[in-house]
Amino acid sequence: MNFSIPNWLIVVGGCGQIFTALIYPYIRHRVFDWYTDVKQLKPLNQEIAKTYGRYIQGLNFSFGLIALLLTEDLKNQTPLAIAITGLIGAYWVGKVGTQIAYYPMYEIPQEPIFKIGSYCMNTLFVLFAIVYTVLFIHNLSGII
């Protein structure tokens, strides 16, 4: 399979992932009132929920940095490129699938900024899933 993934697309994906990491606390607080719900959990479960929230934020930021700093390496068809793009692609495909299957979007506040924001964020998630899945397939094609 001989095709080229433009660097600018990987960079856009990286910037978008860093953006999602930076905006994540605002979304949890303002859109989902997440902390109010978390306070209803037992103390240990509160800490577990907060820890997983930080994991998500950290992964999004880290994936973005990898895309920005190692753009060429993400498409060089090495075993590491296959592993990293496969991991990131699976992460975002899983996120999109989970969002569609389990997250009731009708619970997002109906203010225009939140409705528009939800469409924009979902578009970003789909973009990430596509970019990294295509990168993964490109990298795999180097060994097939």
N, CA, C and O atoms as a GROMACS GRO file, in nm:
protein
  576
    1MET      N    1   0.085  -0.117   0.000
    1MET     CA    2   0.000   0.000   0.000
    1MET      C    3   0.090   0.123   0.000
    1MET      O    4   0.161   0.148   0.098
    2ASN      N    5   0.088   0.199  -0.107
    2ASN     CA    6   0.178   0.311  -0.121
    2ASN      C    7   0.100   0.442  -0.115
    2ASN      O    8   0.045   0.487  -0.216
    3PHE      N    9   0.094   0.501   0.001
    3PHE     CA   10   0.031   0.631   0.016
    3PHE      C   11   0.106   0.708   0.122
    3PHE      O   12   0.181   0.650   0.201
    4SER      N   13   0.087   0.837   0.124
    4SER     CA   14   0.160   0.922   0.216
    4SER      C   15   0.063   1.000   0.305
    4SER      O   16  -0.034   1.059   0.257
    5ILE      N   17   0.089   0.998   0.432
    5ILE     CA   18   0.010   1.075   0.527
    5ILE      C   19   0.080   1.209   0.544
    5ILE      O   20   0.196   1.213   0.585
    6PRO      N   21   0.011   1.319   0.514
    6PRO     CA   22   0.078   1.449   0.526
    6PRO      C   23   0.110   1.483   0.672
    6PRO      O   24   0.030   1.459   0.762
    7ASN      N   25   0.228   1.538   0.692
    7ASN     CA   26   0.270   1.577   0.827
    7ASN      C   27   0.173   1.675   0.891
    7ASN      O   28   0.148   1.669   1.011
    8TRP      N   29   0.116   1.764   0.811
    8TRP     CA   30   0.027   1.865   0.868
    8TRP      C   31  -0.096   1.799   0.932
    8TRP      O   32  -0.149   1.851   1.030
    9LEU      N   33  -0.140   1.687   0.878
    9LEU     CA   34  -0.255   1.618   0.935
    9LEU      C   35  -0.220   1.557   1.071
    9LEU      O   36  -0.300   1.559   1.164
   10ILE      N   37  -0.100   1.502   1.081
   10ILE     CA   38  -0.054   1.448   1.209
   10ILE      C   39  -0.038   1.561   1.311
   10ILE      O   40  -0.074   1.544   1.427
   11VAL      N   41   0.014   1.674   1.268
   11VAL     CA   42   0.032   1.790   1.357
   11VAL      C   43  -0.104   1.843   1.403
   11VAL      O   44  -0.121   1.877   1.520
   12VAL      N   45  -0.199   1.852   1.312
   12VAL     CA   46  -0.335   1.896   1.350
   12VAL      C   47  -0.392   1.800   1.454
   12VAL      O   48  -0.452   1.843   1.553
   13GLY      N   49  -0.374   1.669   1.431
   13GLY     CA   50  -0.419   1.571   1.528
   13GLY      C   51  -0.351   1.589   1.663
   13GLY      O   52  -0.415   1.579   1.767
   14GLY      N   53  -0.221   1.614   1.661
   14GLY     CA   54  -0.147   1.636   1.786
   14GLY      C   55  -0.195   1.759   1.861
   14GLY      O   56  -0.213   1.755   1.982
   15CYS      N   57  -0.215   1.868   1.788
   15CYS     CA   58  -0.266   1.991   1.851
   15CYS      C   59  -0.406   1.967   1.908
   15CYS      O   60  -0.438   2.015   2.017
   16GLY      N   61  -0.487   1.895   1.835
   16GLY     CA   62  -0.622   1.865   1.882
   16GLY      C   63  -0.622   1.781   2.007
   16GLY      O   64  -0.704   1.803   2.097
   17GLN      N   65  -0.531   1.685   2.015
   17GLN     CA   66  -0.524   1.602   2.135
   17GLN      C   67  -0.477   1.682   2.256
   17GLN      O   68  -0.528   1.662   2.367
   18ILE      N   69  -0.382   1.771   2.236
   18ILE     CA   70  -0.339   1.858   2.346
   18ILE      C   71  -0.454   1.949   2.387
   18ILE      O   72  -0.476   1.972   2.506
   19PHE      N   73  -0.528   2.000   2.289
   19PHE     CA   74  -0.645   2.083   2.320
   19PHE      C   75  -0.745   2.005   2.405
   19PHE      O   76  -0.798   2.058   2.503
   20THR      N   77  -0.773   1.880   2.367
   20THR     CA   78  -0.870   1.802   2.444
   20THR      C   79  -0.821   1.781   2.588
   20THR      O   80  -0.901   1.781   2.682
   21ALA      N   81  -0.691   1.762   2.605
   21ALA     CA   82  -0.637   1.745   2.740
   21ALA      C   83  -0.652   1.873   2.822
   21ALA      O   84  -0.684   1.869   2.940
   22LEU      N   85  -0.628   1.986   2.757
   22LEU     CA   86  -0.636   2.114   2.830
   22LEU      C   87  -0.779   2.153   2.862
   22LEU      O   88  -0.804   2.215   2.966
   23ILE      N   89  -0.873   2.120   2.775
   23ILE     CA   90  -1.012   2.160   2.796
   23ILE      C   91  -1.089   2.058   2.882
   23ILE      O   92  -1.198   2.088   2.931
   24TYR      N   93  -1.031   1.941   2.899
   24TYR     CA   94  -1.098   1.833   2.972
   24TYR      C   95  -1.148   1.875   3.111
   24TYR      O   96  -1.263   1.845   3.145
   25PRO      N   97  -1.068   1.944   3.194
   25PRO     CA   98  -1.120   1.985   3.325
   25PRO      C   99  -1.241   2.079   3.315
   25PRO      O  100  -1.334   2.069   3.395
   26TYR      N  101  -1.240   2.169   3.218
   26TYR     CA  102  -1.353   2.260   3.199
   26TYR      C  103  -1.479   2.182   3.162
   26TYR      O  104  -1.588   2.208   3.215
   27ILE      N  105  -1.465   2.087   3.073
   27ILE     CA  106  -1.580   2.008   3.029
   27ILE      C  107  -1.636   1.927   3.147
   27ILE      O  108  -1.758   1.922   3.168
   28ARG      N  109  -1.547   1.864   3.222
   28ARG     CA  110  -1.593   1.788   3.339
   28ARG      C  111  -1.670   1.878   3.436
   28ARG      O  112  -1.775   1.840   3.488
   29HIS      N  113  -1.618   1.997   3.460
   29HIS     CA  114  -1.677   2.087   3.559
   29HIS      C  115  -1.803   2.157   3.508
   29HIS      O  116  -1.908   2.150   3.571
   30ARG      N  117  -1.793   2.223   3.394
   30ARG     CA  118  -1.902   2.308   3.345
   30ARG      C  119  -2.010   2.232   3.268
   30ARG      O  120  -2.128   2.264   3.281
   31VAL      N  121  -1.971   2.135   3.191
   31VAL     CA  122  -2.069   2.066   3.107
   31VAL      C  123  -2.134   1.951   3.182
   31VAL      O  124  -2.256   1.935   3.178
   32PHE      N  125  -2.054   1.872   3.250
   32PHE     CA  126  -2.107   1.751   3.312
   32PHE      C  127  -2.128   1.760   3.462
   32PHE      O  128  -2.184   1.668   3.522
   33ASP      N  129  -2.085   1.869   3.526
   33ASP     CA  130  -2.097   1.883   3.671
   33ASP      C  131  -2.044   1.756   3.738
   33ASP      O  132  -2.103   1.703   3.832
   34TRP      N  133  -1.933   1.711   3.688
   34TRP     CA  134  -1.873   1.583   3.723
   34TRP      C  135  -1.838   1.574   3.871
   34TRP      O  136  -1.860   1.471   3.935
   35TYR      N  137  -1.784   1.683   3.927
   35TYR     CA  138  -1.739   1.678   4.066
   35TYR      C  139  -1.855   1.661   4.164
   35TYR      O  140  -1.837   1.599   4.269
   36THR      N  141  -1.971   1.713   4.130
   36THR     CA  142  -2.088   1.692   4.215
   36THR      C  143  -2.123   1.544   4.219
   36THR      O  144  -2.154   1.490   4.325
   37ASP      N  145  -2.119   1.479   4.104
   37ASP     CA  146  -2.149   1.336   4.099
   37ASP      C  147  -2.043   1.254   4.171
   37ASP      O  148  -2.075   1.158   4.241
   38VAL      N  149  -1.917   1.292   4.154
   38VAL     CA  150  -1.808   1.217   4.217
   38VAL      C  151  -1.817   1.226   4.369
   38VAL      O  152  -1.784   1.130   4.439
   39LYS      N  153  -1.862   1.339   4.421
   39LYS     CA  154  -1.874   1.354   4.567
   39LYS      C  155  -1.973   1.256   4.628
   39LYS      O  156  -1.968   1.231   4.748
   40GLN      N  157  -2.061   1.200   4.548
   40GLN     CA  158  -2.158   1.104   4.599
   40GLN      C  159  -2.099   0.964   4.615
   40GLN      O  160  -2.162   0.876   4.674
   41LEU      N  161  -1.979   0.944   4.565
   41LEU     CA  162  -1.912   0.815   4.576
   41LEU      C  163  -1.842   0.801   4.711
   41LEU      O  164  -1.818   0.900   4.780
   42LYS      N  165  -1.810   0.678   4.748
   42LYS     CA  166  -1.728   0.654   4.866
   42LYS      C  167  -1.590   0.715   4.842
   42LYS      O  168  -1.550   0.728   4.726
   43PRO      N  169  -1.518   0.753   4.946
   43PRO     CA  170  -1.387   0.820   4.929
   43PRO      C  171  -1.290   0.748   4.836
   43PRO      O  172  -1.227   0.812   4.752
   44LEU      N  173  -1.276   0.616   4.851
   44LEU     CA  174  -1.184   0.544   4.764
   44LEU      C  175  -1.228   0.551   4.619
   44LEU      O  176  -1.147   0.572   4.529
   45ASN      N  177  -1.358   0.535   4.595
   45ASN     CA  178  -1.410   0.544   4.459
   45ASN      C  179  -1.396   0.684   4.402
   45ASN      O  180  -1.377   0.700   4.281
   46GLN      N  181  -1.405   0.786   4.486
   46GLN     CA  182  -1.380   0.924   4.441
   46GLN      C  183  -1.238   0.935   4.387
   46GLN      O  184  -1.216   0.991   4.280
   47GLU      N  185  -1.142   0.882   4.462
   47GLU     CA  186  -1.003   0.890   4.420
   47GLU      C  187  -0.977   0.809   4.293
   47GLU      O  188  -0.899   0.850   4.207
   48ILE      N  189  -1.042   0.695   4.282
   48ILE     CA  190  -1.027   0.614   4.161
   48ILE      C  191  -1.082   0.689   4.040
   48ILE      O  192  -1.017   0.692   3.936
   49ALA      N  193  -1.198   0.750   4.054
   49ALA     CA  194  -1.258   0.826   3.943
   49ALA      C  195  -1.168   0.944   3.904
   49ALA      O  196  -1.148   0.970   3.786
   50LYS      N  197  -1.115   1.014   4.003
   50LYS     CA  198  -1.026   1.127   3.974
   50LYS      C  199  -0.898   1.079   3.906
   50LYS      O  200  -0.847   1.143   3.814
   51THR      N  201  -0.846   0.965   3.953
   51THR     CA  202  -0.724   0.910   3.894
   51THR      C  203  -0.746   0.874   3.747
   51THR      O  204  -0.664   0.907   3.662
   52TYR      N  205  -0.858   0.807   3.718
   52TYR     CA  206  -0.887   0.772   3.578
   52TYR      C  207  -0.906   0.897   3.494
   52TYR      O  208  -0.867   0.899   3.377
   53GLY      N  209  -0.965   1.001   3.551
   53GLY     CA  210  -0.978   1.128   3.478
   53GLY      C  211  -0.842   1.185   3.443
   53GLY      O  212  -0.822   1.236   3.333
   54ARG      N  213  -0.748   1.176   3.537
   54ARG     CA  214  -0.612   1.225   3.512
   54ARG      C  215  -0.542   1.138   3.408
   54ARG      O  216  -0.466   1.188   3.325
   55TYR      N  217  -0.567   1.005   3.412
   55TYR     CA  218  -0.509   0.916   3.311
   55TYR      C  219  -0.554   0.959   3.172
   55TYR      O  220  -0.473   0.969   3.080
   56ILE      N  221  -0.682   0.983   3.157
   56ILE     CA  222  -0.736   1.023   3.027
   56ILE      C  223  -0.671   1.153   2.982
   56ILE      O  224  -0.626   1.164   2.868
   57GLN      N  225  -0.667   1.249   3.071
   57GLN     CA  226  -0.607   1.379   3.038
   57GLN      C  227  -0.459   1.362   3.002
   57GLN      O  228  -0.412   1.423   2.906
   58GLY      N  229  -0.388   1.282   3.079
   58GLY     CA  230  -0.246   1.260   3.053
   58GLY      C  231  -0.220   1.187   2.922
   58GLY      O  232  -0.128   1.221   2.848
   59LEU      N  233  -0.302   1.088   2.892
   59LEU     CA  234  -0.287   1.016   2.765
   59LEU      C  235  -0.312   1.108   2.647
   59LEU      O  236  -0.236   1.109   2.550
   60ASN      N  237  -0.419   1.186   2.654
   60ASN     CA  238  -0.450   1.278   2.544
   60ASN      C  239  -0.334   1.374   2.521
   60ASN      O  240  -0.293   1.398   2.407
   61PHE      N  241  -0.280   1.430   2.630
   61PHE     CA  242  -0.169   1.525   2.618
   61PHE      C  243  -0.045   1.455   2.564
   61PHE      O  244   0.023   1.507   2.475
   62SER      N  245  -0.015   1.336   2.616
   62SER     CA  246   0.103   1.262   2.572
   62SER      C  247   0.094   1.223   2.425
   62SER      O  248   0.191   1.236   2.350
   63PHE      N  249  -0.023   1.175   2.383
   63PHE     CA  250  -0.041   1.140   2.242
   63PHE      C  251  -0.022   1.262   2.153
   63PHE      O  252   0.036   1.252   2.045
   64GLY      N  253  -0.069   1.377   2.199
   64GLY     CA  254  -0.050   1.501   2.123
   64GLY      C  255   0.096   1.538   2.112
   64GLY      O  256   0.143   1.576   2.004
   65LEU      N  257   0.170   1.528   2.223
   65LEU     CA  258   0.313   1.558   2.220
   65LEU      C  259   0.388   1.464   2.127
   65LEU      O  260   0.476   1.507   2.052
   66ILE      N  261   0.354   1.337   2.133
   66ILE     CA  262   0.419   1.240   2.043
   66ILE      C  263   0.396   1.281   1.898
   66ILE      O  264   0.489   1.277   1.818
   67ALA      N  265   0.274   1.320   1.865
   67ALA     CA  266   0.242   1.360   1.727
   67ALA      C  267   0.321   1.484   1.686
   67ALA      O  268   0.368   1.493   1.572
   68LEU      N  269   0.335   1.579   1.777
   68LEU     CA  270   0.406   1.703   1.743
   68LEU      C  271   0.557   1.684   1.736
   68LEU      O  272   0.623   1.740   1.649
   69LEU      N  273   0.611   1.605   1.827
   69LEU     CA  274   0.756   1.592   1.836
   69LEU      C  275   0.814   1.479   1.751
   69LEU      O  276   0.932   1.483   1.715
   70LEU      N  277   0.733   1.381   1.718
   70LEU     CA  278   0.782   1.263   1.646
   70LEU      C  279   0.700   1.235   1.521
   70LEU      O  280   0.672   1.119   1.488
   71THR      N  281   0.661   1.340   1.453
   71THR     CA  282   0.572   1.328   1.338
   71THR      C  283   0.624   1.227   1.236
   71THR      O  284   0.552   1.136   1.196
   72GLU      N  285   0.746   1.243   1.194
   72GLU     CA  286   0.804   1.152   1.093
   72GLU      C  287   0.815   1.009   1.147
   72GLU      O  288   0.793   0.913   1.074
   73ASP      N  289   0.850   0.997   1.273
   73ASP     CA  290   0.868   0.864   1.333
   73ASP      C  291   0.736   0.787   1.339
   73ASP      O  292   0.737   0.664   1.338
   74LEU      N  293   0.624   0.857   1.345
   74LEU     CA  294   0.495   0.791   1.351
   74LEU      C  295   0.456   0.725   1.219
   74LEU      O  296   0.361   0.647   1.214
   75LYS      N  297   0.528   0.755   1.114
   75LYS     CA  298   0.493   0.696   0.985
   75LYS      C  299   0.610   0.626   0.917
   75LYS      O  300   0.608   0.605   0.796
   76ASN      N  301   0.712   0.590   0.995
   76ASN     CA  302   0.831   0.532   0.934
   76ASN      C  303   0.829   0.379   0.923
   76ASN      O  304   0.930   0.318   0.888
   77GLN      N  305   0.716   0.317   0.952
   77GLN     CA  306   0.692   0.174   0.931
   77GLN      C  307   0.782   0.082   1.014
   77GLN      O  308   0.805  -0.032   0.976
   78THR      N  309   0.833   0.132   1.125
   78THR     CA  310   0.911   0.048   1.215
   78THR      C  311   0.816  -0.025   1.310
   78THR      O  312   0.699   0.013   1.323
   79PRO      N  313   0.864  -0.128   1.377
   79PRO     CA  314   0.779  -0.195   1.475
   79PRO      C  315   0.727  -0.100   1.584
   79PRO      O  316   0.613  -0.114   1.628
   80LEU      N  317   0.809  -0.005   1.626
   80LEU     CA  318   0.763   0.090   1.727
   80LEU      C  319   0.653   0.182   1.672
   80LEU      O  320   0.557   0.213   1.742
   81ALA      N  321   0.667   0.224   1.547
   81ALA     CA  322   0.563   0.306   1.484
   81ALA      C  323   0.432   0.227   1.475
   81ALA      O  324   0.324   0.282   1.497
   82ILE      N  325   0.442   0.099   1.442
   82ILE     CA  326   0.323   0.014   1.436
   82ILE      C  327   0.258   0.007   1.574
   82ILE      O  328   0.136   0.023   1.588
   83ALA      N  329   0.340  -0.016   1.676
   83ALA     CA  330   0.287  -0.030   1.811
   83ALA      C  331   0.222   0.100   1.861
   83ALA      O  332   0.112   0.098   1.915
   84ILE      N  333   0.289   0.211   1.841
   84ILE     CA  334   0.237   0.340   1.892
   84ILE      C  335   0.112   0.382   1.816
   84ILE      O  336   0.012   0.420   1.877
   85THR      N  337   0.115   0.375   1.683
   85THR     CA  338  -0.004   0.416   1.607
   85THR      C  339  -0.119   0.320   1.630
   85THR      O  340  -0.235   0.360   1.630
   86GLY      N  341  -0.088   0.192   1.649
   86GLY     CA  342  -0.193   0.095   1.681
   86GLY      C  343  -0.257   0.126   1.816
   86GLY      O  344  -0.379   0.121   1.830
   87LEU      N  345  -0.174   0.156   1.915
   87LEU     CA  346  -0.224   0.191   2.048
   87LEU      C  347  -0.311   0.316   2.044
   87LEU      O  348  -0.423   0.317   2.096
   88ILE      N  349  -0.259   0.421   1.981
   88ILE     CA  350  -0.334   0.546   1.978
   88ILE      C  351  -0.460   0.532   1.894
   88ILE      O  352  -0.566   0.583   1.930
   89GLY      N  353  -0.450   0.462   1.782
   89GLY     CA  354  -0.568   0.439   1.699
   89GLY      C  355  -0.676   0.361   1.774
   89GLY      O  356  -0.793   0.397   1.769
   90ALA      N  357  -0.636   0.255   1.843
   90ALA     CA  358  -0.732   0.175   1.920
   90ALA      C  359  -0.795   0.258   2.031
   90ALA      O  360  -0.914   0.246   2.059
   91TYR      N  361  -0.715   0.343   2.095
   91TYR     CA  362  -0.765   0.432   2.200
   91TYR      C  363  -0.878   0.520   2.147
   91TYR      O  364  -0.984   0.529   2.209
   92TRP      N  365  -0.854   0.585   2.033
   92TRP     CA  366  -0.954   0.678   1.980
   92TRP      C  367  -1.072   0.606   1.915
   92TRP      O  368  -1.185   0.654   1.926
   93VAL      N  369  -1.049   0.494   1.850
   93VAL     CA  370  -1.161   0.416   1.796
   93VAL      C  371  -1.248   0.369   1.913
   93VAL      O  372  -1.371   0.373   1.905
   94GLY      N  373  -1.185   0.324   2.020
   94GLY     CA  374  -1.259   0.285   2.139
   94GLY      C  375  -1.336   0.400   2.201
   94GLY      O  376  -1.449   0.382   2.246
   95LYS      N  377  -1.276   0.517   2.203
   95LYS     CA  378  -1.343   0.636   2.257
   95LYS      C  379  -1.467   0.669   2.174
   95LYS      O  380  -1.574   0.694   2.230
   96VAL      N  381  -1.453   0.670   2.043
   96VAL     CA  382  -1.566   0.701   1.955
   96VAL      C  383  -1.674   0.595   1.970
   96VAL      O  384  -1.792   0.628   1.982
   97GLY      N  385  -1.635   0.469   1.970
   97GLY     CA  386  -1.733   0.362   1.985
   97GLY      C  387  -1.807   0.369   2.118
   97GLY      O  388  -1.929   0.353   2.123
   98THR      N  389  -1.733   0.394   2.224
   98THR     CA  390  -1.794   0.406   2.357
   98THR      C  391  -1.888   0.526   2.362
   98THR      O  392  -1.997   0.518   2.417
   99GLN      N  393  -1.844   0.635   2.304
   99GLN     CA  394  -1.927   0.756   2.303
   99GLN      C  395  -2.059   0.730   2.232
   99GLN      O  396  -2.165   0.771   2.281
  100ILE      N  397  -2.054   0.663   2.119
  100ILE     CA  398  -2.176   0.634   2.043
  100ILE      C  399  -2.265   0.536   2.118
  100ILE      O  400  -2.387   0.555   2.126
  101ALA      N  401  -2.205   0.431   2.173
  101ALA     CA  402  -2.282   0.325   2.235
  101ALA      C  403  -2.338   0.359   2.373
  101ALA      O  404  -2.448   0.316   2.408
  102TYR      N  405  -2.263   0.436   2.451
  102TYR     CA  406  -2.299   0.450   2.592
  102TYR      C  407  -2.327   0.590   2.642
  102TYR      O  408  -2.393   0.605   2.745
  103TYR      N  409  -2.278   0.692   2.575
  103TYR     CA  410  -2.292   0.828   2.630
  103TYR      C  411  -2.417   0.894   2.575
  103TYR      O  412  -2.425   0.920   2.455
  104PRO      N  413  -2.514   0.919   2.660
  104PRO     CA  414  -2.636   0.987   2.613
  104PRO      C  415  -2.609   1.136   2.590
  104PRO      O  416  -2.598   1.214   2.685
  105MET      N  417  -2.598   1.173   2.464
  105MET     CA  418  -2.564   1.312   2.431
  105MET      C  419  -2.676   1.410   2.464
  105MET      O  420  -2.654   1.530   2.468
  106TYR      N  421  -2.796   1.358   2.488
  106TYR     CA  422  -2.906   1.447   2.523
  106TYR      C  423  -2.886   1.507   2.662
  106TYR      O  424  -2.956   1.602   2.698
  107GLU      N  425  -2.794   1.454   2.741
  107GLU     CA  426  -2.770   1.508   2.874
  107GLU      C  427  -2.674   1.626   2.873
  107GLU      O  428  -2.649   1.685   2.978
  108ILE      N  429  -2.621   1.661   2.758
  108ILE     CA  430  -2.536   1.779   2.748
  108ILE      C  431  -2.626   1.901   2.760
  108ILE      O  432  -2.733   1.904   2.700
  109PRO      N  433  -2.584   2.001   2.838
  109PRO     CA  434  -2.667   2.121   2.849
  109PRO      C  435  -2.702   2.176   2.711
  109PRO      O  436  -2.620   2.171   2.619
  110GLN      N  437  -2.822   2.228   2.697
  110GLN     CA  438  -2.872   2.270   2.567
  110GLN      C  439  -2.831   2.412   2.525
  110GLN      O  440  -2.879   2.462   2.424
  111GLU      N  441  -2.745   2.475   2.602
  111GLU     CA  442  -2.694   2.606   2.562
  111GLU      C  443  -2.617   2.590   2.431
  111GLU      O  444  -2.545   2.491   2.413
  112PRO      N  445  -2.631   2.686   2.339
  112PRO     CA  446  -2.566   2.673   2.207
  112PRO      C  447  -2.416   2.643   2.214
  112PRO      O  448  -2.365   2.564   2.135
  113ILE      N  449  -2.345   2.706   2.306
  113ILE     CA  450  -2.200   2.685   2.313
  113ILE      C  451  -2.166   2.539   2.344
  113ILE      O  452  -2.069   2.486   2.292
  114PHE      N  453  -2.247   2.476   2.429
  114PHE     CA  454  -2.222   2.337   2.464
  114PHE      C  455  -2.263   2.242   2.352
  114PHE      O  456  -2.197   2.142   2.328
  115LYS      N  457  -2.372   2.274   2.283
  115LYS     CA  458  -2.414   2.190   2.170
  115LYS      C  459  -2.311   2.195   2.058
  115LYS      O  460  -2.271   2.092   2.004
  116ILE      N  461  -2.268   2.317   2.025
  116ILE     CA  462  -2.166   2.333   1.920
  116ILE      C  463  -2.036   2.265   1.965
  116ILE      O  464  -1.970   2.196   1.887
  117GLY      N  465  -1.999   2.286   2.091
  117GLY     CA  466  -1.878   2.225   2.146
  117GLY      C  467  -1.882   2.073   2.138
  117GLY      O  468  -1.781   2.010   2.108
  118SER      N  469  -1.998   2.015   2.166
  118SER     CA  470  -2.007   1.868   2.161
  118SER      C  471  -1.987   1.818   2.018
  118SER      O  472  -1.922   1.715   1.997
  119TYR      N  473  -2.042   1.888   1.920
  119TYR     CA  474  -2.021   1.849   1.781
  119TYR      C  475  -1.874   1.863   1.742
  119TYR      O  476  -1.818   1.777   1.673
  120CYS      N  477  -1.812   1.971   1.785
  120CYS     CA  478  -1.670   1.993   1.754
  120CYS      C  479  -1.582   1.888   1.819
  120CYS      O  480  -1.491   1.834   1.755
  121MET      N  481  -1.607   1.857   1.946
  121MET     CA  482  -1.526   1.756   2.015
  121MET      C  483  -1.544   1.619   1.951
  121MET      O  484  -1.446   1.546   1.932
  122ASN      N  485  -1.667   1.583   1.917
  122ASN     CA  486  -1.690   1.454   1.853
  122ASN      C  487  -1.622   1.447   1.717
  122ASN      O  488  -1.571   1.342   1.678
  123THR      N  489  -1.622   1.558   1.646
  123THR     CA  490  -1.552   1.564   1.517
  123THR      C  491  -1.403   1.542   1.538
  123THR      O  492  -1.339   1.469   1.462
  124LEU      N  493  -1.347   1.605   1.642
  124LEU     CA  494  -1.205   1.582   1.672
  124LEU      C  495  -1.178   1.436   1.705
  124LEU      O  496  -1.079   1.380   1.656
  125PHE      N  497  -1.263   1.374   1.786
  125PHE     CA  498  -1.241   1.235   1.823
  125PHE      C  499  -1.242   1.144   1.700
  125PHE      O  500  -1.160   1.053   1.689
  126VAL      N  501  -1.333   1.170   1.607
  126VAL     CA  502  -1.339   1.091   1.484
  126VAL      C  503  -1.214   1.117   1.400
  126VAL      O  504  -1.157   1.024   1.343
  127LEU      N  505  -1.170   1.243   1.394
  127LEU     CA  506  -1.047   1.276   1.321
  127LEU      C  507  -0.929   1.198   1.378
  127LEU      O  508  -0.851   1.139   1.303
  128PHE      N  509  -0.916   1.197   1.512
  128PHE     CA  510  -0.805   1.125   1.574
  128PHE      C  511  -0.812   0.976   1.540
  128PHE      O  512  -0.711   0.914   1.507
  129ALA      N  513  -0.931   0.919   1.548
  129ALA     CA  514  -0.949   0.777   1.519
  129ALA      C  515  -0.907   0.746   1.375
  129ALA      O  516  -0.840   0.646   1.349
  130ILE      N  517  -0.947   0.832   1.283
  130ILE     CA  518  -0.914   0.810   1.141
  130ILE      C  519  -0.764   0.827   1.117
  130ILE      O  520  -0.702   0.741   1.054
  131VAL      N  521  -0.706   0.936   1.167
  131VAL     CA  522  -0.564   0.964   1.142
  131VAL      C  523  -0.477   0.851   1.194
  131VAL      O  524  -0.390   0.802   1.122
  132TYR      N  525  -0.500   0.809   1.317
  132TYR     CA  526  -0.413   0.706   1.374
  132TYR      C  527  -0.441   0.567   1.318
  132TYR      O  528  -0.350   0.485   1.310
  133THR      N  529  -0.563   0.541   1.280
  133THR     CA  530  -0.592   0.412   1.216
  133THR      C  531  -0.526   0.406   1.078
  133THR      O  532  -0.469   0.304   1.042
  134VAL      N  533  -0.533   0.515   1.003
  134VAL     CA  534  -0.466   0.520   0.872
  134VAL      C  535  -0.315   0.509   0.889
  134VAL      O  536  -0.248   0.440   0.812
  135LEU      N  537  -0.260   0.578   0.990
  135LEU     CA  538  -0.116   0.565   1.017
  135LEU      C  539  -0.079   0.421   1.051
  135LEU      O  540   0.022   0.369   1.004
  136PHE      N  541  -0.160   0.358   1.132
  136PHE     CA  542  -0.136   0.218   1.169
  136PHE      C  543  -0.135   0.128   1.046
  136PHE      O  544  -0.045   0.046   1.029
  137ILE      N  545  -0.236   0.144   0.960
  137ILE     CA  546  -0.243   0.064   0.837
  137ILE      C  547  -0.124   0.093   0.749
  137ILE      O  548  -0.066   0.001   0.691
  138HIS      N  549  -0.087   0.220   0.737
  138HIS     CA  550   0.033   0.256   0.658
  138HIS      C  551   0.157   0.187   0.713
  138HIS      O  552   0.236   0.130   0.638
  139ASN      N  553   0.173   0.193   0.845
  139ASN     CA  554   0.291   0.131   0.907
  139ASN      C  555   0.290  -0.020   0.890
  139ASN      O  556   0.394  -0.080   0.865
  140LEU      N  557   0.174  -0.082   0.903
  140LEU     CA  558   0.163  -0.226   0.882
  140LEU      C  559   0.198  -0.265   0.739
  140LEU      O  560   0.257  -0.371   0.716
  141SER      N  561   0.162  -0.180   0.645
  141SER     CA  562   0.189  -0.213   0.505
  141SER      C  563   0.339  -0.223   0.476
  141SER      O  564   0.379  -0.283   0.376
  142GLY      N  565   0.420  -0.165   0.562
  142GLY     CA  566   0.565  -0.172   0.545
  142GLY      C  567   0.622  -0.308   0.577
  142GLY      O  568   0.734  -0.339   0.536
  143ILE      N  569   0.548  -0.388   0.650
  143ILE     CA  570   0.601  -0.522   0.684
  143ILE      C  571   0.526  -0.634   0.613
  143ILE      O  572   0.565  -0.750   0.622
  144ILE      N  573   0.422  -0.599   0.544
  144ILE     CA  574   0.341  -0.701   0.474
  144ILE      C  575   0.393  -0.722   0.332
  144ILE      O  576   0.338  -0.803   0.258
   0.00000   0.00000   0.00000
